[in-house]
C-alpha cells in the first residue's frame, strides 16, 4: 500500500511538474511575442516619423514652387492646394480608422498553443 501511495504521489508530482513546464513555456512564448511586437511597432513608428518629416519638407517646397509659378493667381492656387490637402487628410484619416479597428494578431500563436494544450488535456 505504501508503494501505491508513493507511486500516486510521484505521478501527481510529475503531472504538476509537466503542467508547470507547459505554463512556463507558454509564458515565455507570450513574452517573446510581446517583445517582437514592441520592436516591430518601434521600427514602424521611426519609419513613419522619418517619412512624415521628408514628405512635409517636400510638400512645403512644392507649395512654394506652385505659388511662385502661379503668382498672379496665388489665391486660386492656395485654394486648390488647400482642397487637395484636406482631401488627402480625410482619406488618410479614414485609412487610419480602418486599420485601428482591425484585429491584431498579437499573441495568436500563444493562444493557439493554449487551445492545443487544453484539447490534449481533455
ChimeraX commands (.cxc) that place a marker at each C-alpha (Angstrom):
marker #1 position 0.00,0.00,0.00 radius 0.5
marker #1 position 2.92,2.30,0.71 radius 0.5
marker #1 position 4.17,1.77,-2.82 radius 0.5
marker #1 position 0.78,2.70,-4.29 radius 0.5
marker #1 position 0.66,5.93,-2.29 radius 0.5
marker #1 position 4.17,6.92,-3.20 radius 0.5
marker #1 position 3.54,5.92,-6.82 radius 0.5
marker #1 position 0.38,8.03,-6.90 radius 0.5
marker #1 position 2.19,10.89,-5.18 radius 0.5
marker #1 position 5.08,10.73,-7.63 radius 0.5
marker #1 position 2.64,10.57,-10.57 radius 0.5
marker #1 position 0.83,13.68,-9.31 radius 0.5
marker #1 position 4.18,15.34,-8.72 radius 0.5
marker #1 position 5.31,14.56,-12.28 radius 0.5
marker #1 position 1.97,15.78,-13.66 radius 0.5
marker #1 position 2.28,19.05,-11.77 radius 0.5
marker #1 position 5.89,19.43,-12.94 radius 0.5
marker #1 position 4.73,18.86,-16.52 radius 0.5
marker #1 position 1.91,21.41,-16.16 radius 0.5
marker #1 position 4.30,23.96,-14.66 radius 0.5
marker #1 position 6.73,23.31,-17.52 radius 0.5
marker #1 position 3.97,23.81,-20.09 radius 0.5
marker #1 position 2.85,27.02,-18.38 radius 0.5
marker #1 position 6.45,28.29,-18.24 radius 0.5
marker #1 position 6.94,27.59,-21.94 radius 0.5
marker #1 position 3.71,29.38,-22.83 radius 0.5
marker #1 position 4.58,32.41,-20.71 radius 0.5
marker #1 position 7.99,32.56,-22.39 radius 0.5
marker #1 position 6.28,32.40,-25.78 radius 0.5
marker #1 position 3.96,35.25,-24.77 radius 0.5
marker #1 position 6.98,37.26,-23.67 radius 0.5
marker #1 position 8.82,36.68,-26.94 radius 0.5
marker #1 position 5.74,37.59,-29.00 radius 0.5
marker #1 position 5.28,40.77,-26.96 radius 0.5
marker #1 position 8.93,41.77,-27.41 radius 0.5
marker #1 position 8.73,41.13,-31.16 radius 0.5
marker #1 position 5.59,43.26,-31.42 radius 0.5
marker #1 position 7.18,46.11,-29.44 radius 0.5
marker #1 position 10.26,46.03,-31.66 radius 0.5
marker #1 position 8.11,45.95,-34.81 radius 0.5
marker #1 position 6.00,48.89,-33.62 radius 0.5
marker #1 position 9.08,50.91,-32.65 radius 0.5
marker #1 position 10.56,50.35,-36.10 radius 0.5
marker #1 position 7.28,51.30,-37.75 radius 0.5
marker #1 position 6.99,54.45,-35.65 radius 0.5
marker #1 position 10.53,55.51,-36.53 radius 0.5
marker #1 position 9.99,54.91,-40.25 radius 0.5
marker #1 position 6.65,56.72,-40.15 radius 0.5
marker #1 position 8.13,59.74,-38.38 radius 0.5
marker #1 position 11.05,59.93,-40.78 radius 0.5
marker #1 position 8.76,59.54,-43.77 radius 0.5
marker #1 position 6.41,62.25,-42.49 radius 0.5
marker #1 position 9.34,64.61,-41.98 radius 0.5
marker #1 position 10.60,64.21,-45.54 radius 0.5
marker #1 position 7.11,64.35,-47.03 radius 0.5
marker #1 position 6.42,67.50,-45.02 radius 0.5
marker #1 position 9.53,69.19,-46.40 radius 0.5
marker #1 position 8.59,68.11,-49.93 radius 0.5
marker #1 position 5.05,69.45,-49.54 radius 0.5
marker #1 position 6.28,72.82,-48.26 radius 0.5
marker #1 position 8.69,73.13,-51.18 radius 0.5
marker #1 position 6.02,72.04,-53.69 radius 0.5
marker #1 position 3.55,74.62,-52.34 radius 0.5
marker #1 position 6.21,77.33,-52.55 radius 0.5
marker #1 position 7.01,76.29,-56.13 radius 0.5
marker #1 position 3.35,76.35,-57.15 radius 0.5
marker #1 position 2.76,79.73,-55.54 radius 0.5
marker #1 position 5.78,81.22,-57.31 radius 0.5
marker #1 position 4.74,79.66,-60.63 radius 0.5
marker #1 position 1.17,80.99,-60.32 radius 0.5
marker #1 position 1.98,84.23,-58.56 radius 0.5
marker #1 position -0.70,86.21,-60.41 radius 0.5
marker #1 position -3.39,83.66,-59.38 radius 0.5
marker #1 position -1.93,82.82,-55.97 radius 0.5
marker #1 position -5.31,82.86,-54.17 radius 0.5
marker #1 position -6.73,80.31,-56.61 radius 0.5
marker #1 position -3.58,78.19,-56.27 radius 0.5
marker #1 position -3.81,78.34,-52.47 radius 0.5
marker #1 position -7.49,77.35,-52.58 radius 0.5
marker #1 position -6.82,74.37,-54.85 radius 0.5
marker #1 position -3.88,73.24,-52.73 radius 0.5
marker #1 position -5.92,73.60,-49.52 radius 0.5
marker #1 position -8.70,71.46,-51.03 radius 0.5
marker #1 position -6.20,68.79,-52.12 radius 0.5
marker #1 position -4.58,68.68,-48.68 radius 0.5
marker #1 position -7.98,68.48,-46.99 radius 0.5
marker #1 position -9.00,65.57,-49.24 radius 0.5
marker #1 position -5.70,63.79,-48.57 radius 0.5
marker #1 position -6.12,64.32,-44.83 radius 0.5
marker #1 position -9.66,62.92,-44.86 radius 0.5
marker #1 position -8.54,59.90,-46.88 radius 0.5
marker #1 position -5.59,59.11,-44.62 radius 0.5
marker #1 position -7.78,59.61,-41.55 radius 0.5
marker #1 position -10.26,57.06,-42.91 radius 0.5
marker #1 position -7.44,54.60,-43.63 radius 0.5
marker #1 position -6.10,55.11,-40.10 radius 0.5
marker #1 position -9.51,54.45,-38.54 radius 0.5
marker #1 position -9.94,51.30,-40.63 radius 0.5
marker #1 position -6.54,49.97,-39.56 radius 0.5
marker #1 position -7.08,50.95,-35.92 radius 0.5
marker #1 position -10.34,48.97,-35.83 radius 0.5
marker #1 position -8.83,45.86,-37.43 radius 0.5
marker #1 position -7.96,42.96,-35.16 radius 0.5
marker #1 position -4.31,42.48,-34.23 radius 0.5
marker #1 position -2.76,39.02,-34.33 radius 0.5
marker #1 position -0.78,39.69,-31.16 radius 0.5
marker #1 position -0.48,36.52,-29.07 radius 0.5
marker #1 position -2.26,34.45,-31.72 radius 0.5
marker #1 position 0.44,31.77,-31.62 radius 0.5
marker #1 position 0.28,31.58,-27.84 radius 0.5
marker #1 position -3.50,31.33,-27.85 radius 0.5
marker #1 position -3.33,28.56,-30.43 radius 0.5
marker #1 position -0.83,26.68,-28.26 radius 0.5
marker #1 position -3.03,27.14,-25.19 radius 0.5
marker #1 position -6.01,25.78,-27.13 radius 0.5
marker #1 position -3.97,22.80,-28.29 radius 0.5
marker #1 position -2.80,22.13,-24.74 radius 0.5
marker #1 position -6.35,22.29,-23.42 radius 0.5
marker #1 position -7.62,19.89,-26.09 radius 0.5
marker #1 position -4.79,17.45,-25.28 radius 0.5
marker #1 position -5.57,17.58,-21.57 radius 0.5
marker #1 position -9.27,16.86,-22.07 radius 0.5
marker link #1:1,2 radius 0.2
marker link #1:2,3 radius 0.2
marker link #1:3,4 radius 0.2
marker link #1:4,5 radius 0.2
marker link #1:5,6 radius 0.2
marker link #1:6,7 radius 0.2
marker link #1:7,8 radius 0.2
marker link #1:8,9 radius 0.2
marker link #1:9,10 radius 0.2
marker link #1:10,11 radius 0.2
marker link #1:11,12 radius 0.2
marker link #1:12,13 radius 0.2
marker link #1:13,14 radius 0.2
marker link #1:14,15 radius 0.2
marker link #1:15,16 radius 0.2
marker link #1:16,17 radius 0.2
marker link #1:17,18 radius 0.2
marker link #1:18,19 radius 0.2
marker link #1:19,20 radius 0.2
marker link #1:20,21 radius 0.2
marker link #1:21,22 radius 0.2
marker link #1:22,23 radius 0.2
marker link #1:23,24 radius 0.2
marker link #1:24,25 radius 0.2
marker link #1:25,26 radius 0.2
marker link #1:26,27 radius 0.2
marker link #1:27,28 radius 0.2
marker link #1:28,29 radius 0.2
marker link #1:29,30 radius 0.2
marker link #1:30,31 radius 0.2
marker link #1:31,32 radius 0.2
marker link #1:32,33 radius 0.2
marker link #1:33,34 radius 0.2
marker link #1:34,35 radius 0.2
marker link #1:35,36 radius 0.2
marker link #1:36,37 radius 0.2
marker link #1:37,38 radius 0.2
marker link #1:38,39 radius 0.2
marker link #1:39,40 radius 0.2
marker link #1:40,41 radius 0.2
marker link #1:41,42 radius 0.2
marker link #1:42,43 radius 0.2
marker link #1:43,44 radius 0.2
marker link #1:44,45 radius 0.2
marker link #1:45,46 radius 0.2
marker link #1:46,47 radius 0.2
marker link #1:47,48 radius 0.2
marker link #1:48,49 radius 0.2
marker link #1:49,50 radius 0.2
marker link #1:50,51 radius 0.2
marker link #1:51,52 radius 0.2
marker link #1:52,53 radius 0.2
marker link #1:53,54 radius 0.2
marker link #1:54,55 radius 0.2
marker link #1:55,56 radius 0.2
marker link #1:56,57 radius 0.2
marker link #1:57,58 radius 0.2
marker link #1:58,59 radius 0.2
marker link #1:59,60 radius 0.2
marker link #1:60,61 radius 0.2
marker link #1:61,62 radius 0.2
marker link #1:62,63 radius 0.2
marker link #1:63,64 radius 0.2
marker link #1:64,65 radius 0.2
marker link #1:65,66 radius 0.2
marker link #1:66,67 radius 0.2
marker link #1:67,68 radius 0.2
marker link #1:68,69 radius 0.2
marker link #1:69,70 radius 0.2
marker link #1:70,71 radius 0.2
marker link #1:71,72 radius 0.2
marker link #1:72,73 radius 0.2
marker link #1:73,74 radius 0.2
marker link #1:74,75 radius 0.2
marker link #1:75,76 radius 0.2
marker link #1:76,77 radius 0.2
marker link #1:77,78 radius 0.2
marker link #1:78,79 radius 0.2
marker link #1:79,80 radius 0.2
marker link #1:80,81 radius 0.2
marker link #1:81,82 radius 0.2
marker link #1:82,83 radius 0.2
marker link #1:83,84 radius 0.2
marker link #1:84,85 radius 0.2
marker link #1:85,86 radius 0.2
marker link #1:86,87 radius 0.2
marker link #1:87,88 radius 0.2
marker link #1:88,89 radius 0.2
marker link #1:89,90 radius 0.2
marker link #1:90,91 radius 0.2
marker link #1:91,92 radius 0.2
marker link #1:92,93 radius 0.2
marker link #1:93,94 radius 0.2
marker link #1:94,95 radius 0.2
marker link #1:95,96 radius 0.2
marker link #1:96,97 radius 0.2
marker link #1:97,98 radius 0.2
marker link #1:98,99 radius 0.2
marker link #1:99,100 radius 0.2
marker link #1:100,101 radius 0.2
marker link #1:101,102 radius 0.2
marker link #1:102,103 radius 0.2
marker link #1:103,104 radius 0.2
marker link #1:104,105 radius 0.2
marker link #1:105,106 radius 0.2
marker link #1:106,107 radius 0.2
marker link #1:107,108 radius 0.2
marker link #1:108,109 radius 0.2
marker link #1:109,110 radius 0.2
marker link #1:110,111 radius 0.2
marker link #1:111,112 radius 0.2
marker link #1:112,113 radius 0.2
marker link #1:113,114 radius 0.2
marker link #1:114,115 radius 0.2
marker link #1:115,116 radius 0.2
marker link #1:116,117 radius 0.2
marker link #1:117,118 radius 0.2
marker link #1:118,119 radius 0.2
marker link #1:119,120 radius 0.2
marker link #1:120,121 radius 0.2
marker link #1:121,122 radius 0.2
view
